[in-house]
Amino acid sequence: DTASVEALQSIIGDSPSLTEGLDDAFLYPVQTTRHSGRWLHLSGFSAKSVLGPTGEEGPKLFDQFDKVVFWACSNGDAELYQAVATQFPQVEMLDNDRLLNTGLPLEADDFMLTGRFHPHLQAARVGLTGYYTAQSDFYRMKHGLVTELGSNFRRLRGSLEIFTMPEREIRHRDKDRVEQKRKVAMRV
């Protein structure tokens, strides 16, 4: 995206290897693992990003799913998970090692609440719906880029409800985007 390229250029100067385009996540198709039942995926920087604006909205959804999992993408996320699990012991943590090395446990009928960009991107690429939160201009822009690609996510503004949307283009264009990103990588 333009903002990221400009930020990097301000640090390292002009570089011919910097190009604006798709995120590096598009170097490969999303690697998923199958699971049974319908899962609710939580991933974020703050309690508001995984539990909703008042902290009560997300937990009201828990009973509508067979399993609730929390993506701990960093040490800070693991700390947030501990705080969430203290209140909601049914929430299971998936650490970065498991997420990156065994595949993402995503099925198209799962649902996600996230403040993080990459979980939103990867989940949208396989057809999930959900809500994203953005607590800064940077993350509003990053999540906005995913919705421009055709994400089925909505920005969380208030109350939560489970919803489905007609298929959007992000899932159906993934193979083309992976091919496009690999062509860029070969030039670098």
N, C-alpha and C positions, 0 to 999 in steps of 0.2 A: 504494500500500500504506500501511497505517496508520503504520508507522515512518517512512517518507519524509515524509508529511504532517506528522507531529508534529515531525520534525527541522526542516522548513522553517518551521513555525509558531514554533518556538523562536527562529528567526533573525529572521523578519519580522513576527511576530505573526499574529493571525487575519486571514485574507483570504478574502473570499467566492469568489475565483476558484480557491482550492485545494480540490480534491475528491479523494476516494479512489476509485480505480477502476483502469482498465487503463493500462498504460504508453503513452506517446505514440507508440511504434512502431506501435500499432494504429490510428493515424490513416490509414494506407494499407495495402493488401495488400503482402505481401513481393514486391519486384521481383527476379526471378531471371533468370539467363541459362543457357541449356542448355550442357552440355558432354558430351564422350564419355568413357566409362569410369567407373569407380568411384573417388571421391576420398576421401581422409582429410583433414579440416580440423582444424588446430591453432589455438588462440587462447587466450592467457592472460597472466597477470602474471608467472609464474615458470616455471622449467624443470619443476618438479613438475606444474604444471597442464597442460603440453603433452606431457611425456615420461613421466609416471607418477611414483609415489612414490620410486623408486630411480633414475629416469632411464633405465632399461632396458626398461620395459614398452612404452611407446609405439613405440620403434624396432622392436620385434619385430612390430608390426603393419604397418610400412611396406610390406613385400613383398606384402601382401595387397591392395594398392590400385594402381591405374594411375597415380595422381598423389597427392602429399602437398603440401598448401598451408598456409601460415601466414598468418593474418589479423593484420596489423599495424595495430591500431586507434589507436595512439598512438605518440609518439616512444619511449617506454619499451618498447613492444612491438617496435618496429623494432630496438632494441638487443638484446632477447631473441632475436629472429629471427637476428641476426648470430651470436650464440653457438650457437644450434641449427644453423645452416647450416654453421658451421665443422666441426662433427662430422658433419653429415648434409647434404652438398651437394645431394642430390636434392630437398630441401624448397624449394619456390618461395614467395616472399613476395607477398602481395596487399596493397597499401597501402590506406589509408582512401579515397583518391580513387577508386581502381578499385572498391572495394566499394560505395561510396555512389553513384557516378555511372554505372556500367555494369551494375549489378545484381549480386546475390549468386549466385555459381556453385554453386548447390545443387540436387541431385537427391535424390529421396526415398531412394535406395539408398546414398547417401554416408554417412559416419560422422564424428563430431566428438569431439575431446577439448578441453574448454574450462574455463577458470576465469572467463571473462567472462560477464556476464549477458546483454547484448544479442545476441551471437552465439548463445548457447544459445536465447534466445527466438525469434530469427528462423529458426534452423535447425529448431527444434521445430515452428514454424508451417507449414513445408512438409513435415514428416514424417520428418526425419532421426532416427536414434538416435545415442546416444553417451554419453559420461561427462562429468560436470561435477565440478570441485573447488571447494571453498569454504574459504578460509583465514581467514575472520573470521565473526562472528555476522551481520554485515550481509549478506555474500554467501551465507551459508547460508539466510538469510531470502529474499533475492532469487531464488536458484535454486529454493528451495522453492515460491515463488509460481508459477514456470513449471511445476513438476511438478504443482501443484494445478490448473493450467489444462489439464493432460493431456499434458505433455511425455513423449516416449519415452526420455528420458535417465535414467541412473542416477548416483547419487553414486559417485565413484571412491574406493574404500576400500583396494584392494590390487591384485591382478592384473587384467590387462585381457584381455578376450576380445570378439571381434566378436559382436554379438547383434542379433536383430531382435525386434520386439514387434508384437502385433496393433495395428491402427490405433487410436489414442486420439482423444479428442474435440478436442484443440487444432486439428488440421488441418481438421476438418470444421466447426468453429464459427468459423473465422477471419472469414468474410464477415460474420457476425452481430456479432462483436466490433468489427470495423472500423466498422460502421454505428453501434454503440453509442458508440464513442469519438468519432465525428464529431458525434453529437448533443450530447455533453458539450462539445466544442470550440466548437460554435455558441452555447452559452450563456455562454461566457467572453468 
